[in-house]
C-alpha cells in the first residue's frame, strides 16, 4: 500500500497543497506461523511410517483445501502420498507438549493473549495433517504445503512453498548381532534391527 496526499487538495487559505508521498507499507502475508510434528524416529534410524503434523496459520483455513492441496513426497520426487487434514483439538495441543495457540489476524485487534483450547475445542487456523496411507520405503519424506494454498476467504495465498521434513524410511535390516555362549543354558544370538518388530518370532 502506498500513502500520499490526493492531488487537488487546498489549505484553509485556498492554496494548492503539494502532493507528498508518505511511503509504502505491507500487511503481513498469509503464512504458517507455527508447526510441530510427532517425533519421526521411535527406534533405530528409520522414520515411522505414520507422520503427523500440527500446523498453525495466521488466518482461518479451509480443511478440505488443505487435504486436497498438501501431500507427502520423497526428496527425489519419485513418490507421493496424499494428505488428510482435520481441525486440531485441545487434546491434540496437549499431546504436542501443550504448544500455545497462534493468534489470527482479526484477533490481534482485540487481544495479544493466545487462547487456550480445552478438550475437543478447535480453532479455524490450527490443523492436524497426516498421510492417507502409511509411507513406503523412501528417502527423506517431506510434507509439502504448496504456495497456492489460500486462507479461508480465498483473498490471500502462502506465496512460497513450505517443505517440512519427516525423515527417511528404510527397508528392514540387521544393524548388529552378537553371539552369547553360555555354559549353564542354551546359547543365544542377540540381533538388533533398524526398526521395531511386532509380535514374536
N, C-alpha and C positions, 0 to 999 in steps of 0.2 A: 504494500500500500504506500502511495506517495501522498504527502501532505503539503499543500501550498494554498496561498490566498487566491481566491477566484478573481479572474480578470473583470475589470469594470467597477470595482469597489471604490467608494469615495469616503473621505473622512467627514467630520462634523462641519467643516468649512466648505465642503463640496469639491475638494481637491482629489484628484485621482490618487489611489493608493498603489504603489508599485507592487507587482506580483513577486512575492517572496516564497522561495522553496524552503520548506521546513525539514526536508529529508524524507526518508522512507523507513518503513518498518515491516517485519514479517511476523505473522502469527505462528505459534508452534505447530509443526507439522503433525499429521496423524502418525502415530508410531507405537511400537511395542515398548512400553516403559519398564517392564519387568518380566523376567521369565525364570522358571526353575524346572528341574527335571528330577525324576527318580534317579537314584544312583545306578548307572548302567552296569557296573561290574559287581555282581553278587558274589562270585567266586571265580578265581582264575583270571585269565587275560582275554576272555571272550565276553562281549557285551550281551546282556539279556535280550531276548527276542521280543519283548513286550514294552516298547518305550511309552513313557507318559510324561507330558509337559503341562505345566501351569503357565499360561500366557495372560498377561495383563496389558491392555491398551489404554491410551489416554482419552478414549471415547467409546461409546457403545458400538458393538459389532453384531453382525448377523451370523448366528451359529451355523446355519445351513451354508452360507457362503464360505465360511472358514473351512468347513468339512469338504466342500466342493473344490476349493482352490489350493488348499495345502496338501502336501504329500511328503512321504519319506523317500529318500533317494541315496544311492551309494555315490562315493566321490567320483567314480569314473562314469557316472550317469547311465550305467548299464542296467540297473534295476530300480524299479519304482513301485511303491506300495501306497495306496490311497490312505487318507487320514479320516478320522471321525472326530467329532467335537461335541461338547456339551458345556453348559454353564457350570462354572466351579461353585461348589457349596462351601459353607463354613467348615464342614468336615474335611473337605479337600485342603483348605488352607491350613488346618490343624496338622494334617499329615505332612505338609511341606514346612514343618517346623514353625507353625504359626506365622507364616510370612505375612507382612502387612498388606492391606489393600491399597491399590493405586487410585488417586483422586482423578476424576474425569474433568474435562474442560469446563462443563457447566457447573460442576460442584465447586470449583475454585472461587467462584464469585460469592459463595456463601460461607465456605469454611476452608481451613487449612489442615484440619484434622481428618485423617483417613478413617473411614467407617470400619467397624468390626463386625464380621459376619458370624452368625451362630447357627449351628445345626445345618438345616437344609436351606438356609437363606442363600440367595445368589446375587450376583451383580452383572449388569449387561456388558461389562468390559473385561470380565475375567472368565477364561475358558480352560477346560481340560481337553488336551488334544492327544490322541493316541492313534496307533496304526490299526486299520480294519482287520488285518491278519498279522500273525507272527512274522517278524522279519526273517528272511532266509539268510544263508551264509553270504556275506558281502563285506567289502572294505569301507570303513568309515561311513556308516549311515548318518544321515542328517535330516532334520525336519526342515522342509523348505516352506517359507511363508512368502509368496510372490509379491512383487511390488504392485500388482494390480488389485490387491485386496483393499477394499474400501471400508469406511465406517458405516454404521447402520443407515445413515441418511443418504449415503452414496455421494456426498459432497467432497470427500477427501480420500486420497489413496496413500498407501505407505510410501510410494515413490522409490523405494530401494528394497531389493530382495533381502530377506533375512534367512541365513542358513545356520541352524542351531545343531551343533554336533551331538551325536548319540554315542557311536562307537563302532568298532569292527566286530562282526560276528564270525567266529571261526568254526571250522569243522572239528568234530571231536578228535582229540589227540592225547597221547600219553606225554606228560611233561617230565615225569620222573618215576623210577621204580627201584626198590631196594629189596634184596633178599634178607630174610630174617631166619637164620638157622637156630633151632632150639634143641636142647638135649632132653628136656622134660615134656615136650609136647610136639605136635606136628610142625614142620617147617612152614614158613609163610613168605609171601611176596607182597610188599606194600606198593601199590600202584597209584600214582597221582595223575588225574586228568585235568584238562583246562576248563572243564565245565562241571557243574553239579549233576550228578547222576540220580535218576529216580528209581525207586524200587531196589530190590536185592538181586544179585546175580552171582 
